[in-house]
Amino acid sequence: MSWEYVKIDKIITETEKAFLVEIEGEQRWIPMSQIADPEEYRAGDAVLEIAVTVWFAKKEGFGKSRRYQ
């Protein structure tokens, strides 16, 4: 699977299936199923990069950051 890094300002909250994050002042939901190793992150984490699927990054318009496969 291909991944793309997205810069996150803060993880605001989490549910069983998704994180509510802040990216450049906007709040966005990211499903945990679209994140590499979601168990490594928690609400309150700040200033980090998370790897999301390339498909999800394109769909949400996150732009091109760093990719890895």
Secondary structure, DSSP 8 states (H G I E B T S, - for coil): --EEEEEEEEEEEE-SSEEEEEETTEEEEEEGGGBSSGGG--TT-EEEEEEEEHHHHHHHT-----EE-
